[in-house]
Amino acid sequence: MHRRIITPGALAAASLMLAIPASAASYSPGAPGIGDPYYPAYGNGGYDVSHYDLRLQYQPGTDELAGTATILAKTTQDLSSFDVDFLLDVSEVRVNGVKASFATSGQHELVVTPKSPLAKGTPITVVVRYSGVPSTKSAYGFNTWHRTPDGAVAADEPEAAWWWFPSNDHPLDKATYDVSVAVPDGTQVISNGTLQSTSSKLGWTRYNWRENKPQATYLATLAVGKFDITTSTSEGGVPVVNAYSKDLGDNDAAARASVERTGELVDWLSGYFGPYPFSSAGGYVPNTTTGYALETQTRVYYSPKQFANGSNTSVVVHELAHQWYGDSVSLKGWKDIWINEGFARYAQWLWSEHEGEGTTQQLADYVYASHPADDAFWTVKPGDPGPDNQFDIAVYDRGALAVQALRNAVGDDAFFAILKGWPQTHAYGNASVADFQAYAEQVSGKSLSSLFDTWLFQPVKPAASAAKAVAVAKSAAAPVRPKSWKQIEATNDVH
């Protein structure tokens, strides 16, 4: 046993500590990740963002981006410091008007330390001044900033924001956006929502875009270049803005023949999913070399390669379906990706049926029969596929099979009530696979745990008895390929 000698000085220090409010000890750094096991470093803890105001200037010739991001948020704990996800070069950070210290950490973290700690529930305004060349920045060995011959594009999943604005980069923290970008005269800017205004001064034109509904960070998009922009209003009253790079070459006509049907398809999807949830719709096709499409909110990104074999309305249906399933209702964690992709794929099946090119059941039969029991396809669990298989084809096709199995189990009346009610019940929020199962059980009045487990979580091919009404499973005949399959299959690499 050691006797501790307490000196008068120590007693004074102890008295001073007792005088400090106990709450001061609770101030701690916000977590460098939001808690998603698929991507532990993505997003951040300690605060919740309500709005991003981005005022930028971009020079296409040199890929130089500079500007100021103003982030409106509220603390969710007593904070001594907090992280934002960002890669460009920061010159100044202010928190509630006062200069804050900052440092980089890890692959993509900017650690901000306010001059004074922030109590839980405090509204905060974070101003970040920055600049840089996005195409020179990488994290984890990749870069999601896409240069084009006349500009650049930010559109990727599950991350894209780091290359152009500081953020809490996870779908759990959705916010509204004002995106204002100045570019040289003759160049245009495309982003989410509605174009509020444009103005020109001293050789520069500024475009001001606004997305007034909550939006996940990966769904925020920026495209700079020379575009042909078309505007219209759907029969159901939805404003539509589409844009096409002026150098798409042979893919131009097929792109327009597909994307110009956006208004028609939004109205058609509204019949299944309920009213369109945003202030505008549309898409853009820049001259990129990527091969995928992405459901960037209100303004879908399409690669020209999507139209290399002619028009494809199926890919447009897929991305527009995401406006309800994925954008308005966003996933809680990346493991919940089935709610996004399974239903967007099923929308393609519904479109096939509408076009008389194969019913949803025929497509389900074909997919089920096309993959033998020993196919690795069945080892992927759409309800929790893991980060390496997040965009595996099984999440799409087996995911859509699960939707058809649900339809067969509950009947059309309950199924279509679920399909339409879900996006309205969880509008502008976040939800999980477990939440969807609970909602489907509530609407249908049936226990669905076995069905969801079989189709979403078991790494084996469901038995024919589980594949209710899968006719091909009971026949030795080769499955008949529906006419729509070629267009549907062409979207396998959309993400």
C-alpha positions in Angstrom: 0.0 0.0 0.0 1.3 3.5 -0.9 0.3 6.5 1.1 -0.7 9.5 -1.0 0.6 12.8 0.3 -1.8 15.7 -0.5 0.0 19.0 -0.6 -1.7 22.4 0.0 -1.3 23.1 -3.7 -3.0 19.9 -4.6 -5.9 20.8 -2.3 -6.3 24.2 -4.0 -6.3 22.5 -7.4 -8.9 20.1 -6.3 -11.1 22.9 -5.0 -10.8 24.7 -8.3 -11.8 21.5 -10.1 -14.9 21.2 -7.9 -15.8 24.8 -8.8 -16.0 23.9 -12.5 -19.5 22.8 -13.6 -19.7 19.1 -13.9 -21.1 19.5 -17.4 -17.8 20.8 -18.7 -16.4 17.3 -18.4 -18.9 16.1 -20.9 -17.5 18.0 -23.8 -15.8 15.6 -26.2 -14.9 15.3 -29.9 -17.7 14.2 -32.3 -17.1 10.8 -33.7 -15.2 10.7 -37.0 -17.8 8.4 -38.4 -21.6 8.3 -38.2 -21.6 4.6 -37.1 -22.3 2.7 -40.4 -20.4 -0.6 -40.3 -20.1 -0.7 -44.1 -18.2 2.6 -44.1 -17.0 3.3 -40.5 -15.3 6.6 -41.5 -18.2 8.0 -43.5 -20.3 10.7 -42.0 -19.6 12.2 -38.6 -21.0 12.3 -35.1 -22.0 15.2 -32.8 -24.2 17.3 -35.1 -27.0 17.3 -37.6 -27.0 19.4 -40.7 -30.2 21.2 -41.9 -28.8 23.2 -44.9 -25.8 23.6 -47.1 -25.2 27.0 -48.8 -22.5 26.6 -51.4 -21.1 29.6 -53.2 -18.5 28.5 -55.7 -16.4 29.5 -58.7 -15.1 27.0 -61.2 -12.6 27.3 -64.0 -13.1 24.4 -66.5 -9.8 24.9 -68.3 -7.7 24.3 -65.1 -10.2 22.4 -63.0 -9.8 24.9 -60.2 -12.7 25.1 -57.8 -12.9 27.8 -55.1 -15.6 29.0 -52.8 -17.3 29.2 -49.4 -19.6 26.6 -47.9 -22.0 27.7 -45.1 -23.4 24.8 -43.1 -26.4 25.2 -40.8 -26.5 22.5 -38.2 -27.4 21.7 -34.6 -25.2 19.9 -32.1 -26.4 16.5 -30.8 -23.9 16.3 -28.0 -21.6 18.5 -25.9 -18.8 19.1 -28.5 -15.2 20.1 -28.1 -14.5 19.4 -31.8 -16.2 17.8 -34.8 -15.3 16.4 -38.2 -16.5 17.2 -41.7 -15.8 15.0 -44.7 -13.7 16.9 -47.2 -10.6 16.7 -49.5 -9.9 20.2 -50.9 -7.6 22.8 -49.4 -9.1 24.8 -46.6 -8.0 28.4 -45.8 -10.4 29.3 -43.0 -13.1 27.9 -40.8 -15.5 29.9 -38.7 -18.0 28.5 -36.2 -20.8 31.0 -35.3 -18.7 33.8 -36.7 -15.6 33.0 -34.7 -12.4 31.6 -36.3 -11.9 28.0 -35.5 -8.7 25.9 -35.7 -8.7 23.0 -38.1 -6.6 20.1 -39.2 -6.8 17.1 -41.6 -7.0 13.6 -40.3 -7.2 10.2 -41.9 -8.2 9.8 -45.6 -10.9 12.5 -45.8 -11.5 14.1 -42.5 -11.3 17.8 -41.6 -11.3 18.2 -37.8 -12.7 21.5 -36.6 -12.1 22.8 -33.1 -14.2 25.8 -32.2 -12.7 28.5 -30.0 -15.3 27.6 -27.3 -16.9 24.2 -26.7 -20.5 23.8 -28.0 -23.3 22.6 -25.8 -25.7 20.0 -26.9 -28.6 21.5 -28.8 -26.7 24.6 -30.0 -27.5 25.9 -33.5 -24.3 26.4 -35.3 -23.2 28.1 -38.5 -20.0 26.7 -39.9 -18.3 28.6 -42.7 -15.5 26.9 -44.7 -13.4 28.8 -47.3 -11.6 26.5 -49.6 -10.0 25.9 -53.0 -8.3 23.2 -55.0 -8.2 21.0 -58.1 -10.6 18.2 -57.4 -9.1 15.9 -60.1 -5.8 15.8 -58.2 -7.4 14.6 -54.9 -8.0 11.0 -54.0 -9.0 8.9 -50.9 -8.8 5.2 -50.5 -7.1 5.0 -53.9 -10.0 6.5 -56.0 -11.4 9.8 -57.3 -15.1 10.4 -58.0 -14.6 13.8 -59.7 -15.2 13.3 -63.5 -13.5 15.6 -65.9 -15.2 16.2 -69.3 -13.9 17.9 -72.4 -15.7 21.2 -71.4 -15.9 20.9 -67.6 -16.6 18.3 -64.9 -19.2 16.3 -63.1 -19.7 15.3 -59.5 -22.0 12.2 -59.3 -21.1 8.9 -57.6 -22.2 6.5 -54.9 -21.7 6.1 -52.0 -19.5 9.1 -51.9 -19.0 12.2 -54.2 -19.3 15.2 -51.9 -15.7 15.3 -50.6 -14.4 16.5 -53.9 -16.5 19.6 -54.0 -18.0 20.6 -50.7 -17.5 19.8 -47.0 -20.3 17.7 -45.5 -21.6 15.1 -43.1 -21.4 12.5 -45.8 -24.0 9.9 -45.0 -27.6 9.5 -46.0 -28.7 9.6 -42.4 -28.0 13.4 -42.3 -30.1 14.9 -45.1 -30.4 18.6 -45.7 -31.7 21.2 -48.1 -29.3 22.9 -50.5 -28.5 26.2 -52.2 -25.8 25.7 -54.9 -24.5 28.9 -56.5 -21.7 28.5 -59.0 -19.9 31.1 -61.2 -18.4 29.8 -64.5 -16.9 31.6 -67.5 -19.6 33.0 -69.9 -20.7 30.3 -72.4 -20.4 27.5 -69.8 -23.4 26.3 -67.9 -24.1 24.7 -64.5 -26.5 21.9 -63.7 -27.5 20.9 -60.2 -30.4 19.6 -58.1 -33.8 21.2 -57.8 -34.9 24.4 -59.4 -32.8 27.1 -61.1 -33.6 30.2 -59.1 -31.7 32.7 -61.2 -28.7 33.5 -63.3 -26.6 36.6 -63.6 -23.5 37.7 -65.6 -20.7 40.0 -64.7 -17.1 40.6 -66.0 -17.0 37.5 -68.1 -18.6 35.2 -65.5 -22.1 33.8 -65.3 -23.5 32.6 -61.9 -26.1 29.9 -61.7 -28.2 29.6 -58.5 -29.9 26.2 -57.9 -32.0 25.3 -54.9 -33.2 21.9 -53.6 -35.8 22.6 -51.0 -36.4 19.1 -49.9 -34.1 17.1 -47.7 -31.3 15.5 -49.8 -28.6 12.9 -49.0 -25.1 14.2 -49.7 -24.3 11.5 -52.3 -27.4 12.7 -54.2 -26.1 16.2 -54.5 -24.7 16.7 -58.0 -22.8 19.4 -59.9 -22.2 19.4 -63.7 -20.3 22.1 -65.5 -20.0 22.3 -69.3 -21.7 23.3 -72.5 -25.3 21.8 -72.6 -28.4 21.9 -74.6 -31.1 22.4 -72.0 -34.7 21.5 -72.5 -37.6 22.4 -70.3 -41.2 21.1 -70.1 -44.0 20.3 -67.7 -45.4 16.8 -67.4 -49.1 16.2 -67.9 -49.3 15.8 -64.2 -47.8 19.2 -63.6 -44.2 18.3 -62.7 -41.6 20.8 -64.2 -38.9 18.8 -66.1 -35.3 20.1 -66.9 -33.0 17.9 -69.0 -29.5 18.7 -70.3 -27.3 17.1 -72.9 -23.6 17.8 -73.5 -23.2 19.3 -77.0 -20.5 16.8 -77.9 -22.3 13.4 -77.3 -21.8 12.4 -80.9 -23.7 9.3 -82.0 -25.2 8.8 -78.6 -27.0 12.1 -78.6 -30.3 11.0 -80.4 -30.7 7.9 -78.3 -30.1 9.8 -75.1 -32.7 12.3 -76.0 -35.2 9.6 -77.1 -34.9 8.2 -73.6 -34.5 11.1 -71.2 -37.0 13.3 -72.9 -39.7 10.8 -71.8 -38.9 11.7 -68.2 -42.2 13.7 -67.7 -44.3 10.8 -69.0 -42.5 8.3 -66.9 -42.7 10.4 -63.7 -46.5 10.6 -64.2 -46.7 6.8 -64.8 -44.6 6.0 -61.7 -46.8 8.3 -59.7 -49.7 5.8 -60.3 -47.7 3.2 -58.4 -45.7 5.2 -55.9 -47.9 8.2 -55.2 -47.4 11.9 -55.9 -43.9 12.9 -57.2 -42.1 14.1 -54.1 -40.0 17.0 -55.4 -40.3 20.4 -57.1 -38.8 19.3 -60.4 -37.6 16.3 -62.3 -35.2 15.6 -65.1 -31.8 14.2 -66.1 -28.5 15.2 -67.7 -26.2 13.4 -70.0 -22.6 14.8 -69.9 -19.8 13.6 -72.1 -18.2 11.3 -69.6 -16.4 7.9 -70.0 -18.2 6.3 -67.0 -20.7 3.5 -67.6 -23.2 4.1 -64.9 -26.3 6.1 -64.1 -27.2 7.6 -60.7 -30.4 8.8 -59.1 -29.1 12.2 -58.2 -32.1 13.9 -56.6 -34.4 15.5 -59.2 -31.7 15.6 -61.8 -30.6 12.1 -62.8 -27.1 11.5 -64.0 -26.8 9.3 -67.1 -23.6 8.1 -68.8 -23.7 8.3 -72.6 -22.8 4.6 -72.6 -26.3 3.9 -71.3 -27.5 4.8 -74.8 -24.7 3.2 -76.9 -27.1 0.6 -78.3 -30.1 2.9 -78.8 -32.8 4.4 -76.6 -33.4 2.7 -73.2 -36.5 3.9 -71.3 -35.9 1.1 -68.8 -32.9 2.8 -67.3 -34.9 6.1 -67.0 -37.6 4.2 -65.2 -35.1 2.7 -62.8 -33.5 6.0 -61.9 -36.8 7.8 -61.6 -38.2 5.1 -59.3 -35.3 6.0 -57.0 -36.8 9.4 -56.5 -39.3 7.7 -54.3 -37.3 4.7 -53.2 -33.9 6.0 -52.2 -34.2 9.7 -52.5 -37.4 10.8 -50.7 -37.1 7.7 -48.5 -33.4 7.2 -47.9 -31.7 4.2 -46.3 -30.7 4.3 -42.6 -27.5 2.4 -43.3 -25.8 1.2 -46.5 -26.8 -2.4 -45.6 -30.4 -1.3 -46.4 -29.6 -0.9 -50.1 -32.3 -3.4 -51.1 -35.0 -0.8 -50.5 -33.3 1.3 -53.1 -32.3 -1.2 -55.7 -34.8 -4.0 -55.4 -37.7 -1.6 -55.9 -36.1 0.4 -58.7 -35.5 -2.9 -60.5 -39.1 -4.0 -59.8 -40.2 -0.7 -61.4 -38.5 -1.8 -64.6 -40.4 -5.1 -64.4 -43.7 -3.1 -64.0 -42.7 -1.0 -67.1 -42.0 -4.2 -69.0 -45.5 -5.4 -68.2 -47.0 -2.0 -69.2 -45.2 -2.2 -72.5 -46.4 -5.8 -73.1 -42.9 -7.1 -73.1 -43.1 -9.5 -70.2 -45.1 -9.5 -67.0 -43.5 -9.1 -63.6 -44.2 -12.8 -62.9 -42.6 -13.9 -66.2 -39.5 -11.9 -65.3 -39.4 -13.4 -61.8 -39.7 -16.9 -63.3 -36.9 -16.1 -65.8 -34.5 -14.8 -63.1 -35.3 -17.6 -60.7 -34.7 -20.3 -63.4 -31.6 -18.6 -64.9 -29.5 -19.1 -61.8 -28.9 -22.7 -60.7 -28.7 -23.5 -57.0 -24.9 -23.5 -57.0 -24.7 -20.1 -58.7 -22.8 -17.5 -56.5 -25.8 -15.2 -57.2 -27.7 -16.9 -54.4 -24.9 -16.4 -51.8 -25.4 -12.6 -51.8 -28.0 -11.5 -49.2 -29.9 -8.5 -50.6 -31.0 -7.5 -47.1 -27.4 -7.2 -45.9 -25.1 -7.8 -48.8 -21.9 -6.4 -47.2 -19.9 -3.5 -48.6 -18.2 -5.6 -51.3 -21.5 -6.8 -52.7 -23.5 -3.7 -52.1 -24.1 -3.2 -55.9 -24.0 -6.9 -56.9 -26.5 -7.9 -59.5 -28.2 -10.1 -56.9 -29.2 -7.0 -54.9 -31.1 -5.9 -58.0 -32.5 -9.2 -59.5 -32.8 -11.3 -56.3 -34.0 -8.1 -54.7 -36.8 -7.7 -57.3 -37.6 -11.4 -56.8 -38.2 -10.6 -53.2 -40.6 -7.9 -54.2 -42.5 -10.3 -56.4 -42.6 -12.9 -53.6 -44.1 -10.2 -51.3 -46.7 -9.4 -54.0 -47.6 -13.1 -54.3 -47.8 -13.5 -50.5 -50.0 -10.6 -49.7 -52.1 -10.2 -52.9 -52.3 -7.3 -55.3 -54.6 -5.0 -53.2 -52.3 -5.0 -50.2 -49.1 -5.1 -52.3 -50.0 -1.9 -54.2 -51.2 -0.2 -51.0 -47.7 -1.0 -49.6 -46.0 0.2 -52.7 -47.7 3.6 -52.7 -48.0 4.0 -48.9 -44.4 3.4 -48.0 -42.9 6.6 -49.7 -45.7 8.7 -48.2 -45.3 7.3 -44.7 -41.6 7.9 -44.6 -41.4 10.9 -47.0 -38.1 12.9 -46.8 -36.8 10.6 -44.0 -34.8 7.4 -43.5 -35.8 3.8 -43.1 -34.4 0.3 -42.9 -35.3 -3.1 -44.2 -36.7 -3.9 -40.8 -38.9 -0.8 -41.0 -40.2 -1.9 -44.4 -41.0 -5.4 -43.2 -42.9 -3.9 -40.2 -44.8 -1.6 -42.6 -45.7 -4.4 -45.0 -46.9 -6.6 -42.1 -49.0 -3.7 -40.8 -50.7 -3.0 -44.1 -51.2 -6.7 -45.1 -52.0 -8.0 -41.7 -49.7 -11.0 -42.3 -46.5 -12.2 -40.6 -43.8 -11.9 -43.2 -40.6 -12.7 -41.2 -40.2 -16.1 -43.0 -40.6 -14.6 -46.4 -38.2 -11.8 -45.8 -35.6 -14.1 -44.3 -35.9 -16.5 -47.2 -35.5 -14.0 -49.9 -33.3 -11.4 -48.4 -31.1 -13.0 -45.8 -30.5 -16.7 -46.6 -27.4 -17.3 -48.8 -29.1 -20.1 -50.7 -31.5 -20.4 -53.5 -35.1 -20.5 -52.1 -36.8 -23.9 -52.7 -39.5 -24.1 -55.3 -42.1 -24.3 -52.5 -40.9 -20.9 -51.3 -40.9 -19.5 -54.9 -44.7 -19.4 -54.9 -46.1 -19.2 -58.4 -42.7 -19.6 -60.1 -43.9 -21.7 -62.9 -40.6 -22.5 -64.4 -39.4 -24.1 -61.2 -42.0 -26.9 -61.8 -41.0 -27.5 -65.4 -38.0 -29.0 -67.1 -38.4 -26.6 -70.0 -35.8 -23.8 -70.5 -37.1 -20.4 -69.2 -38.5 -18.1 -71.8 -36.6 -14.8 -71.9 -39.0 -11.9 -71.8 -38.7 -9.4 -74.6 -37.8 -6.6 -72.2 -34.9 -8.5 -70.7 -32.3 -7.1 -73.1 -33.1 -3.5 -72.0 -33.3 -4.4 -68.4 -30.0 -6.3 -68.6 -28.4 -3.3 -70.2 -28.9 -1.4 -66.9 -27.0 -4.0 -64.8 -24.1 -1.7 -64.5 -26.0 1.4 -63.7 -24.2 1.8 -60.4 
